[in-house]
């Protein structure tokens, strides 16, 4: 789905760009539901889309496409987030999303940024919780606490985290593909190396 979304958003042209943006947003929503660790996946899609299209089409049109993309994703994700709010009192898609970002993404990001070990950063993160254990951190009722810590470190260096997250997209794509197809989104977008050449 991720590879197909890249293809539709960046390589298909025509008069139905608004509908494509809506459809791709919906696909990304489904990806996030099936793999909550990809909760930030829309960000690199939108970043590169704005970066590449701002010279090809008007700013108003780009904004409209971004809005349709967001609406497509929200249409898929909001009902599930609402269900979680009603059932557990927390807005969110999955407890695993917060747990995975807290336990893997943020420690790895901090490790690369500071030059120390992932384990050291993970221990420091847990010390900022209210005494949570690993099993407790996986429970959805603690997602709000984890998200507060996650946001703290992301907002300290939003650009650095954005580039870190983009660098992780190829690995995410490889794990998502049924054929284990490894597609480097940076190469696709910047070099226009179409993974779906015309036959």
N, C-alpha and C positions, 0 to 999 in steps of 0.2 A: 504493500500500500504506500509506503514512503517513497519508493522509487517511482511508482505510478503518479504520485502527487507531484514530485519534482518534474516529471515529464509534462504533465498537464499545465502546470503553472508557468514553466519556463520555456517550453519548446513547442507548444501548440499555439498557433496563431489563428485569428479569425474574428468574427463579429460577436461571438458569444463569450467574451472575456469575463463579463460580469457573472454569468452563470457558472463559468469554470471556476472563478474565485470562490463562489458560494459552494460549489461541489467539492473543491479541494479542501476548503475549510471544514466541511463535513467529514471528509476522509481523515483529516488530521484529528478531528474529534474522536472518531472511531479508534484511531491508533492510540490516543491517550487513554481511552477506556480500556483497551486490551493490554496496554503496557503503560501504567501510570508513571513510570520513570521518565516517560517522554513528555511530561507536563509542560516543559519549556520548549518543546519542538516547534510550536508556531513561531517563536521569536526569530530563529534564523531564516525561516521561510519568508517572513514579512520583511526582515532586514535586507535580504538579498533582492527581494522583489522590488522594494522601493529603490534600492541602490541601482538596479539595472534598468528599471522602467522610467525613472524620473526624467531621462533624456529622450525617451521615445514617445511618451504620452504626457499630457498635461498633469499638473499636480492635483487638480480636481479629480481627474479620472483615476489616478493612482490611489487617492484617498477613498474613492468610491469602491475600488477593487479591494482595498484593505478592509473596509467596512463590511463588505459582503463576505470576505474570508472569515472575519471575526464572527459575523452572524451565523455562518455555517457551522463553525466550531461550537458556538454557544448553544445552538439548537440541539446539538448532540450531548453536550456536557452538562448544561444547566439542569435538565430534569434529574439526572443522577446526583448532581450536587445538592439539589433541593431534597431529594429522597434522603441523602445522608444527613442533611440538616435536621429533618424531621425525626429520623431514626436515632441519630447519635448526638444531635445538638451542635454539629460542626459542619461548616461549609467546606466541601472538598470532594475530590473524586475518589480517592482511595487512601487508606492508611499507609499502604505500601509506597505511595508516591512521596509522602512526607518522610517516611522512614528511610527510603532509598537515597533521597537527596541529602538527608541529614547524615546518614551512616556511610555513604560512598562518595557522592559528588562533592559535597562541601569539604570533607577531609582531604580528598584528592586535590581539589582546587587549592586549598590552603597549603598542602604539601608542596605543590609545584611553585606556588607563589613565595613561600617562606624558606623552602629548601630543607625542611625537616620531614620526619616520617609521617605516613598516613595514620599510623597507630597513635602517635603523639597527639595529633590534631583531633582524632576521634575521641580520645580520652578527655581532651580539653572541652570538647563539645558536650559530652555527657556530664561533665562537672558543672555545666551551666543549666542543666535541667534540675527539676525538683526531685533528684535522687532516682531517676528512672533507670530500670534495667533494660537490657536489649529486648527481652520479650515484652515488657511493658511499652516500650517505644513503638512496637508494631501495632499496638491497639489504637483504633481510630479515635478514641476519646482523648488521646494525647497528641493528636495531629496539630492542634492549635498551638500547643507549647513548642513543638518541634518547628513549626512554620515560623514562629516568632524569632527563633534562633537562626533559622535559615535566612530569613529576610535581613537580619542584622548583618550577616557576612556578605550577602549579595549586594546590599545597598552601600556597603563600605567600598566596594570596588565593582560597580555594575558593568563597566566596559570590560574589565579583566575577566569577570565571570562569563560575560556574553561570548567572548572569544574562546574561553575554555569550553563552554558548552557547544559552540559550533565545531570545535575540534573533535568533540565526542560523537558528533552526528554520524560519521561514517561507520563507527562501531555499532551504533544503534541500528543503522540501516542494515548492516550485515546480520545482526541478530534477528531482524524483523523478516528477512527474506526467506521464503520457503526453499529457495535454492542456494541460500547462504551467499547471495550476490553482494559483493563489497563495492559500494559506490561512494566515491569521495565527493561530497556535495560542493566542496570548494573548487575542485577541478571542474566539475560539471558547470557550475555557475560562472566562474571566471574565464575558463578556457572555451566555454561553449562546446565541450566535448560531449556530444549527444550520445547517451547510452542506448538510444533506440534509432540507429541510422536507417534511412530509407532504403528499402530493398529494391 
